[in-house]
Amino acid sequence: MTNAPYDPRAVANCILDVARTMMVNQDTITPLALQKLLYFVHAHYLAATGNPAVKGAFEAWPYGPVHPTVYKSFNEFGKNPITRRAKAKNLLTGEERDLNPPEDWQLNRAIMWVLVSFGHLPAGRLVDLSHVHNGPWHYVSEQVRKGEVVTRQIPDKVTLERGRRMFLVSTNQVSDSTYGEEVPPQH
């Protein structure tokens, strides 16, 4: 039995921790790469369980799906690798506390699958995958562009229906993207 959806910062911390144990070059994930990996974990978990992996909604930002809560937690790193973990903050006292990692074998399985499949890719290639034609990000971005919706939120239903497209593109293709590492703030 799961307690999903989980705090997105706790899942992001898990991705960083598992990546650190798997990768030779430790602490190499930037905020932009983390956002894409988190979205891929969310999509994979949603497809496997029918439940969202994280609370809140991802949004279709220019460089792909972004979870605003995770963005706020790690945006200070800009283009640099993330070197600390997100913490929870008591809004009344300002006291910070560590986030407990979710104990969910299906979530851990999704994290491992995503990191093995995509964790070695540069951030630009992860952006390419998240931008796949008719994928969730592309679908919502097109709806916004056409004025059919007023929010950039990517509904879980759209992720479930269109998320598989992100994983059908070859991960061996070399990216010719010129995406920077910084995700611009949305207003």
TAJO-V152123 format. One record per backbone hydrogen bond with DSSP energy under -1.0 kcal/mol. NH is the residue of the N-H (numbers start at 1). CO is the residue of the C=O. If there is no record, write none. Layout:
NH,CO ; NH,CO
This chain:
6,53 ; 11,7 ; 12,8 ; 13,9 ; 14,10 ; 15,11 ; 16,12 ; 17,13 ; 18,14 ; 19,15 ; 20,16 ; 21,17 ; 22,18 ; 23,19 ; 26,24 ; 34,30 ; 35,31 ; 36,32 ; 37,33 ; 38,34 ; 39,35 ; 40,36 ; 41,37 ; 42,38 ; 43,39 ; 44,40 ; 45,41 ; 46,42 ; 47,43 ; 48,44 ; 49,45 ; 50,46 ; 55,6 ; 59,66 ; 60,152 ; 61,59 ; 61,64 ; 64,61 ; 66,59 ; 71,67 ; 72,68 ; 73,69 ; 74,70 ; 75,71 ; 77,74 ; 78,75 ; 80,77 ; 82,29 ; 88,97 ; 90,95 ; 94,90 ; 97,88 ; 108,104 ; 109,105 ; 110,106 ; 111,107 ; 112,108 ; 113,109 ; 114,110 ; 115,111 ; 116,112 ; 117,113 ; 118,114 ; 119,115 ; 121,118 ; 126,122 ; 127,123 ; 128,124 ; 129,125 ; 130,126 ; 131,127 ; 132,129 ; 135,132 ; 139,135 ; 140,136 ; 141,137 ; 142,138 ; 143,139 ; 144,140 ; 145,141 ; 146,142 ; 147,144 ; 148,143 ; 154,58 ; 159,155 ; 160,156 ; 161,157 ; 162,158 ; 163,159 ; 165,162 ; 166,163 ; 167,164
